[in-house]
């Protein structure tokens, strides 16, 4: 299909296929945003020998076929920092700033490490030290580490397709949906402070709850004394040499959607992922504390993961500071967002791969598994 064959999106349908094909890289036309400014001068990513994806086989099909089947809007692979694959869908270009959904969580968790290194954030401190407004909610006796590792005992059902569920009410609060089944009652921060405690202690079970990551963003703003967009620019985007400014969605009160609202170009997301591959270095400069990246790679509770709700995708894994670490594939880690957004890093193979997608379903286990298998096949081809 050509670009003109895809319909324009509105606030009411922008996450619904086929409207999402345009909607995912035109979010700033639909929702309020704040800019993540890029560096004043940058160097383009170097180019390497092009990898022929038609020759990379995954379960009897080529990787190029897999990209088409998974509604890919943008795909880039770096090998030892050089671009060996760069492709775009019918409505996207190299300058398109695509929403990365929950890959935003991994960016936010990485920013947390910078604030820890600056002495502005204690990951073992109670959340209420930084955000007293949440006392009385599920988060009243949780720690920042519980937010980082998704081990808060909170009652929230992450069902993206239930029009009357927790996520539907959440989306009205963040101004991602027009009021409909739920009237607007307050913004994102108001919503976070209403979430009730679940049974069981904090820290024992991985439970994927997106509001944890929005609250983490609120914590970081109060700890660092700056808006999230400015900190992302100052501490990550500019020092890593981002070529383009990104942006993050905010509600009508200016609360940033750090759980899923970051929008960036494909090449800058690849830069960010490759910086993680290099233990936090970019352009010869230590941008992210090496100790924070090492902690992500070596820490996280495998028992908490096994008690959680994502073993169907990663049977053996850990989750640390908003990153997934598949323990059955040493040296790899990834960030995952709904509708098919990915960062995949294989340190041993020197590979960083990023993917923008407009998959029809928010969560498609079959496509997730095949995409993960494709990343691994590409890494093996380049090893």
Secondary structure by P-SEA (a helix, b strand, c coil): cccccbbbbcccccccccccccccccccccbbbbbbccccccccccccccccccccccccccaaaaaaaacccbbbbbccccccbbbbccccccccccccccaaaaaaaaaaaaaaaacccccccccccccccccccccccccaaaaaaccccccccccccccccaaaaaaaaacccccccccccccaaaaaaacccccccccccccccaaaaaaaaaaaaaaacccaaaaaaacccccccccbbbbbbbcccccccccccccccaaaaaaaaaaaaacccccccccccaaaaaaaaccccaaaaaaccccccccccccccccccccccccccccccccccbbbbbccccbbbbbbbbccccccaaaaaaaaaaaaaaaaaac
